[in-house]
Amino acid sequence: MRMTITLSAEAKENLEKLQKLISEEAGGGRVTQGFAIGYALKNQVELMEQKRNEEK
């Protein structure tokens, strides 16, 4: 799937930071913007589901 998104300057900076962090954690190599966004979304969903389950 291909899509176009518009990011604020702050969001773009955070995306670049996340790409660098993922790359460093994985031992180097290029991390695409799409992978980093997917990674962030997956982690956010997991955190929100965990919080919801803890509140129950």
VEXMARZA-370034 format. One record per atom (N, C-alpha, C, O): residue number from 1; atom name; x, y, z. Coordinates in nm, 4 decimals, decimal comma, padded with zeros to 6 digits. Layout:
N
nudren NUM	sekol CA	east X	north Y	up Z
...
// end
This chain:
56
nudren 1	sekol N	east 00,0843	north -00,1163	up 00,0000
nudren 1	sekol CA	east 00,0000	north 00,0000	up 00,0000
nudren 1	sekol C	east 00,0896	north 00,1237	up 00,0000
nudren 1	sekol O	east 00,1929	north 00,1273	up 00,0669
nudren 2	sekol N	east 00,0497	north 00,2210	up -00,0734
nudren 2	sekol CA	east 00,1268	north 00,3435	up -00,0817
nudren 2	sekol C	east 00,0353	north 00,4590	up -00,0456
nudren 2	sekol O	east -00,0781	north 00,4660	up -00,0930
nudren 3	sekol N	east 00,0842	north 00,5502	up 00,0386
nudren 3	sekol CA	east 00,0035	north 00,6655	up 00,0754
nudren 3	sekol C	east 00,0923	north 00,7865	up 00,0996
nudren 3	sekol O	east 00,2125	north 00,7738	up 00,1231
nudren 4	sekol N	east 00,0326	north 00,9004	up 00,0935
nudren 4	sekol CA	east 00,1040	north 01,0246	up 00,1185
nudren 4	sekol C	east 00,0532	north 01,0828	up 00,2490
nudren 4	sekol O	east -00,0676	north 01,0915	up 00,2710
nudren 5	sekol N	east 00,1458	north 01,1227	up 00,3359
nudren 5	sekol CA	east 00,1059	north 01,1865	up 00,4608
nudren 5	sekol C	east 00,1795	north 01,3191	up 00,4739
nudren 5	sekol O	east 00,2869	north 01,3382	up 00,4169
nudren 6	sekol N	east 00,1205	north 01,4091	up 00,5490
nudren 6	sekol CA	east 00,1823	north 01,5386	up 00,5762
nudren 6	sekol C	east 00,2200	north 01,5414	up 00,7231
nudren 6	sekol O	east 00,1364	north 01,5150	up 00,8095
nudren 7	sekol N	east 00,3447	north 01,5731	up 00,7518
nudren 7	sekol CA	east 00,3937	north 01,5775	up 00,8887
nudren 7	sekol C	east 00,4315	north 01,7195	up 00,9270
nudren 7	sekol O	east 00,4767	north 01,7982	up 00,8439
nudren 8	sekol N	east 00,4121	north 01,7504	up 01,0535
nudren 8	sekol CA	east 00,4622	north 01,8774	up 01,1049
nudren 8	sekol C	east 00,6141	north 01,8674	up 01,1139
nudren 8	sekol O	east 00,6710	north 01,7588	up 01,1028
nudren 9	sekol N	east 00,6781	north 01,9798	up 01,1339
nudren 9	sekol CA	east 00,8242	north 01,9803	up 01,1470
nudren 9	sekol C	east 00,8670	north 01,8945	up 01,2659
nudren 9	sekol O	east 00,9657	north 01,8213	up 01,2577
nudren 10	sekol N	east 00,7929	north 01,9036	up 01,3762
nudren 10	sekol CA	east 00,8256	north 01,8245	up 01,4953
nudren 10	sekol C	east 00,8088	north 01,6752	up 01,4684
nudren 10	sekol O	east 00,8919	north 01,5944	up 01,5099
nudren 11	sekol N	east 00,7017	north 01,6390	up 01,3993
nudren 11	sekol CA	east 00,6794	north 01,4980	up 01,3668
nudren 11	sekol C	east 00,7894	north 01,4446	up 01,2755
nudren 11	sekol O	east 00,8336	north 01,3310	up 01,2920
nudren 12	sekol N	east 00,8334	north 01,5248	up 01,1801
nudren 12	sekol CA	east 00,9410	north 01,4831	up 01,0901
nudren 12	sekol C	east 01,0703	north 01,4612	up 01,1676
nudren 12	sekol O	east 01,1424	north 01,3647	up 01,1423
nudren 13	sekol N	east 01,0997	north 01,5497	up 01,2613
nudren 13	sekol CA	east 01,2197	north 01,5334	up 01,3451
nudren 13	sekol C	east 01,2099	north 01,4043	up 01,4265
nudren 13	sekol O	east 01,3072	north 01,3298	up 01,4375
nudren 14	sekol N	east 01,0919	north 01,3783	up 01,4833
nudren 14	sekol CA	east 01,0744	north 01,2563	up 01,5622
nudren 14	sekol C	east 01,0859	north 01,1322	up 01,4760
nudren 14	sekol O	east 01,1399	north 01,0308	up 01,5203
nudren 15	sekol N	east 01,0362	north 01,1386	up 01,3538
nudren 15	sekol CA	east 01,0488	north 01,0255	up 01,2622
nudren 15	sekol C	east 01,1953	north 00,9980	up 01,2314
nudren 15	sekol O	east 01,2376	north 00,8824	up 01,2300
nudren 16	sekol N	east 01,2725	north 01,1022	up 01,2067
nudren 16	sekol CA	east 01,4152	north 01,0855	up 01,1791
nudren 16	sekol C	east 01,4879	north 01,0289	up 01,3008
nudren 16	sekol O	east 01,5762	north 00,9443	up 01,2862
nudren 17	sekol N	east 01,4517	north 01,0747	up 01,4210
nudren 17	sekol CA	east 01,5121	north 01,0215	up 01,5439
nudren 17	sekol C	east 01,4782	north 00,8743	up 01,5604
nudren 17	sekol O	east 01,5638	north 00,7933	up 01,5960
nudren 18	sekol N	east 01,3516	north 00,8403	up 01,5340
nudren 18	sekol CA	east 01,3092	north 00,7014	up 01,5472
nudren 18	sekol C	east 01,3822	north 00,6123	up 01,4481
nudren 18	sekol O	east 01,4247	north 00,5023	up 01,4837
nudren 19	sekol N	east 01,3975	north 00,6580	up 01,3245
nudren 19	sekol CA	east 01,4723	north 00,5802	up 01,2252
nudren 19	sekol C	east 01,6136	north 00,5530	up 01,2748
nudren 19	sekol O	east 01,6640	north 00,4414	up 01,2617
nudren 20	sekol N	east 01,6769	north 00,6537	up 01,3311
nudren 20	sekol CA	east 01,8143	north 00,6374	up 01,3810
nudren 20	sekol C	east 01,8178	north 00,5393	up 01,4985
nudren 20	sekol O	east 01,9058	north 00,4535	up 01,5049
nudren 21	sekol N	east 01,7228	north 00,5518	up 01,5909
nudren 21	sekol CA	east 01,7191	north 00,4632	up 01,7075
nudren 21	sekol C	east 01,6957	north 00,3181	up 01,6665
nudren 21	sekol O	east 01,7617	north 00,2278	up 01,7179
nudren 22	sekol N	east 01,6031	north 00,2955	up 01,5754
nudren 22	sekol CA	east 01,5759	north 00,1589	up 01,5292
nudren 22	sekol C	east 01,6995	north 00,1024	up 01,4602
nudren 22	sekol O	east 01,7353	north -00,0134	up 01,4816
nudren 23	sekol N	east 01,7640	north 00,1830	up 01,3785
nudren 23	sekol CA	east 01,8842	north 00,1383	up 01,3084
nudren 23	sekol C	east 01,9929	north 00,0993	up 01,4076
nudren 23	sekol O	east 02,0563	north -00,0052	up 01,3930
nudren 24	sekol N	east 02,0142	north 00,1828	up 01,5079
nudren 24	sekol CA	east 02,1168	north 00,1541	up 01,6088
nudren 24	sekol C	east 02,0829	north 00,0281	up 01,6863
nudren 24	sekol O	east 02,1711	north -00,0531	up 01,7144
nudren 25	sekol N	east 01,9553	north 00,0108	up 01,7213
nudren 25	sekol CA	east 01,9124	north -00,1062	up 01,7974
nudren 25	sekol C	east 01,9309	north -00,2342	up 01,7165
nudren 25	sekol O	east 01,9605	north -00,3399	up 01,7721
nudren 26	sekol N	east 01,9133	north -00,2239	up 01,5852
nudren 26	sekol CA	east 01,9238	north -00,3411	up 01,4982
nudren 26	sekol C	east 02,0671	north -00,3662	up 01,4511
nudren 26	sekol O	east 02,0920	north -00,4606	up 01,3761
nudren 27	sekol N	east 02,1597	north -00,2837	up 01,4938
nudren 27	sekol CA	east 02,2989	north -00,3053	up 01,4560
nudren 27	sekol C	east 02,3428	north -00,2319	up 01,3311
nudren 27	sekol O	east 02,4444	north -00,2669	up 01,2711
nudren 28	sekol N	east 02,2682	north -00,1314	up 01,2915
nudren 28	sekol CA	east 02,3054	north -00,0523	up 01,1745
nudren 28	sekol C	east 02,2152	north -00,0829	up 01,0566
nudren 28	sekol O	east 02,1253	north -00,1666	up 01,0654
nudren 29	sekol N	east 02,2393	north -00,0163	up 00,9497
nudren 29	sekol CA	east 02,1579	north -00,0354	up 00,8302
nudren 29	sekol C	east 02,0512	north 00,0712	up 00,8173
nudren 29	sekol O	east 02,0231	north 00,1460	up 00,9109
nudren 30	sekol N	east 01,9930	north 00,0762	up 00,6998
nudren 30	sekol CA	east 01,8939	north 00,1784	up 00,6688
nudren 30	sekol C	east 01,7559	north 00,1350	up 00,7161
nudren 30	sekol O	east 01,7157	north 00,0205	up 00,6955
nudren 31	sekol N	east 01,6844	north 00,2259	up 00,7791
nudren 31	sekol CA	east 01,5463	north 00,2032	up 00,8209
nudren 31	sekol C	east 01,4596	north 00,3006	up 00,7433
nudren 31	sekol O	east 01,4789	north 00,4218	up 00,7521
nudren 32	sekol N	east 01,3641	north 00,2482	up 00,6673
nudren 32	sekol CA	east 01,2797	north 00,3351	up 00,5866
nudren 32	sekol C	east 01,1796	north 00,4103	up 00,6743
nudren 32	sekol O	east 01,1506	north 00,3700	up 00,7869
nudren 33	sekol N	east 01,1282	north 00,5189	up 00,6207
nudren 33	sekol CA	east 01,0263	north 00,5957	up 00,6920
nudren 33	sekol C	east 00,9024	north 00,5100	up 00,7151
nudren 33	sekol O	east 00,8423	north 00,5148	up 00,8224
nudren 34	sekol N	east 00,8645	north 00,4324	up 00,6155
nudren 34	sekol CA	east 00,7461	north 00,3475	up 00,6285
nudren 34	sekol C	east 00,7609	north 00,2452	up 00,7390
nudren 34	sekol O	east 00,6673	north 00,2221	up 00,8154
nudren 35	sekol N	east 00,8779	north 00,1837	up 00,7482
nudren 35	sekol CA	east 00,9020	north 00,0859	up 00,8539
nudren 35	sekol C	east 00,8945	north 00,1527	up 00,9899
nudren 35	sekol O	east 00,8329	north 00,0994	up 01,0821
nudren 36	sekol N	east 00,9570	north 00,2695	up 01,0032
nudren 36	sekol CA	east 00,9583	north 00,3409	up 01,1313
nudren 36	sekol C	east 00,8174	north 00,3809	up 01,1728
nudren 36	sekol O	east 00,7829	north 00,3715	up 01,2906
nudren 37	sekol N	east 00,7359	north 00,4253	up 01,0783
nudren 37	sekol CA	east 00,5978	north 00,4623	up 01,1103
nudren 37	sekol C	east 00,5193	north 00,3387	up 01,1535
nudren 37	sekol O	east 00,4455	north 00,3438	up 01,2519
nudren 38	sekol N	east 00,5343	north 00,2295	up 01,0821
nudren 38	sekol CA	east 00,4667	north 00,1056	up 01,1195
nudren 38	sekol C	east 00,5094	north 00,0571	up 01,2564
nudren 38	sekol O	east 00,4264	north 00,0117	up 01,3352
nudren 39	sekol N	east 00,6372	north 00,0662	up 01,2852
nudren 39	sekol CA	east 00,6928	north 00,0267	up 01,4148
nudren 39	sekol C	east 00,6327	north 00,1118	up 01,5263
nudren 39	sekol O	east 00,5922	north 00,0596	up 01,6302
nudren 40	sekol N	east 00,6272	north 00,2427	up 01,5043
nudren 40	sekol CA	east 00,5716	north 00,3338	up 01,6037
nudren 40	sekol C	east 00,4232	north 00,3072	up 01,6275
nudren 40	sekol O	east 00,3773	north 00,3078	up 01,7417
nudren 41	sekol N	east 00,3488	north 00,2839	up 01,5203
nudren 41	sekol CA	east 00,2062	north 00,2560	up 01,5341
nudren 41	sekol C	east 00,1827	north 00,1272	up 01,6113
nudren 41	sekol O	east 00,0969	north 00,1220	up 01,6995
nudren 42	sekol N	east 00,2583	north 00,0238	up 01,5786
nudren 42	sekol CA	east 00,2431	north -00,1047	up 01,6474
nudren 42	sekol C	east 00,2719	north -00,0897	up 01,7963
nudren 42	sekol O	east 00,1968	north -00,1398	up 01,8799
nudren 43	sekol N	east 00,3810	north -00,0204	up 01,8293
nudren 43	sekol CA	east 00,4161	north -00,0014	up 01,9698
nudren 43	sekol C	east 00,3121	north 00,0812	up 02,0430
nudren 43	sekol O	east 00,2810	north 00,0521	up 02,1585
nudren 44	sekol N	east 00,2575	north 00,1839	up 01,9785
nudren 44	sekol CA	east 00,1565	north 00,2680	up 02,0424
nudren 44	sekol C	east 00,0292	north 00,1892	up 02,0690
nudren 44	sekol O	east -00,0301	north 00,2022	up 02,1761
nudren 45	sekol N	east -00,0135	north 00,1082	up 01,9738
nudren 45	sekol CA	east -00,1321	north 00,0252	up 01,9935
nudren 45	sekol C	east -00,1102	north -00,0700	up 02,1110
nudren 45	sekol O	east -00,1986	north -00,0856	up 02,1951
nudren 46	sekol N	east 00,0065	north -00,1334	up 02,1175
nudren 46	sekol CA	east 00,0361	north -00,2254	up 02,2271
nudren 46	sekol C	east 00,0326	north -00,1538	up 02,3619
nudren 46	sekol O	east -00,0220	north -00,2068	up 02,4587
nudren 47	sekol N	east 00,0901	north -00,0344	up 02,3690
nudren 47	sekol CA	east 00,0889	north 00,0417	up 02,4941
nudren 47	sekol C	east -00,0530	north 00,0791	up 02,5363
nudren 47	sekol O	east -00,0879	north 00,0683	up 02,6539
nudren 48	sekol N	east -00,1341	north 00,1228	up 02,4414
nudren 48	sekol CA	east -00,2705	north 00,1628	up 02,4733
nudren 48	sekol C	east -00,3565	north 00,0429	up 02,5141
nudren 48	sekol O	east -00,4392	north 00,0543	up 02,6045
nudren 49	sekol N	east -00,3376	north -00,0715	up 02,4484
nudren 49	sekol CA	east -00,4109	north -00,1918	up 02,4862
nudren 49	sekol C	east -00,3693	north -00,2398	up 02,6240
nudren 49	sekol O	east -00,4533	north -00,2820	up 02,7035
nudren 50	sekol N	east -00,2396	north -00,2335	up 02,6527
nudren 50	sekol CA	east -00,1897	north -00,2738	up 02,7836
nudren 50	sekol C	east -00,2480	north -00,1843	up 02,8923
nudren 50	sekol O	east -00,2900	north -00,2336	up 02,9970
nudren 51	sekol N	east -00,2509	north -00,0550	up 02,8690
nudren 51	sekol CA	east -00,3068	north 00,0385	up 02,9661
nudren 51	sekol C	east -00,4544	north 00,0116	up 02,9886
nudren 51	sekol O	east -00,5022	north 00,0134	up 03,1021
nudren 52	sekol N	east -00,5272	north -00,0136	up 02,8793
nudren 52	sekol CA	east -00,6702	north -00,0426	up 02,8902
nudren 52	sekol C	east -00,6930	north -00,1679	up 02,9724
nudren 52	sekol O	east -00,7836	north -00,1712	up 03,0557
nudren 53	sekol N	east -00,6120	north -00,2721	up 02,9505
nudren 53	sekol CA	east -00,6267	north -00,3977	up 03,0247
nudren 53	sekol C	east -00,5929	north -00,3812	up 03,1712
nudren 53	sekol O	east -00,6538	north -00,4465	up 03,2559
nudren 54	sekol N	east -00,4972	north -00,2957	up 03,2034
nudren 54	sekol CA	east -00,4596	north -00,2713	up 03,3422
nudren 54	sekol C	east -00,5678	north -00,1954	up 03,4167
nudren 54	sekol O	east -00,5829	north -00,2122	up 03,5377
nudren 55	sekol N	east -00,6431	north -00,1120	up 03,3462
nudren 55	sekol CA	east -00,7483	north -00,0321	up 03,4078
nudren 55	sekol C	east -00,8720	north -00,1158	up 03,4384
nudren 55	sekol O	east -00,9544	north -00,0764	up 03,5209
nudren 56	sekol N	east -00,8858	north -00,2303	up 03,3731
nudren 56	sekol CA	east -01,0042	north -00,3145	up 03,3935
nudren 56	sekol C	east -00,9943	north -00,3967	up 03,5197
nudren 56	sekol O	east -01,0858	north -00,4728	up 03,5512
// end
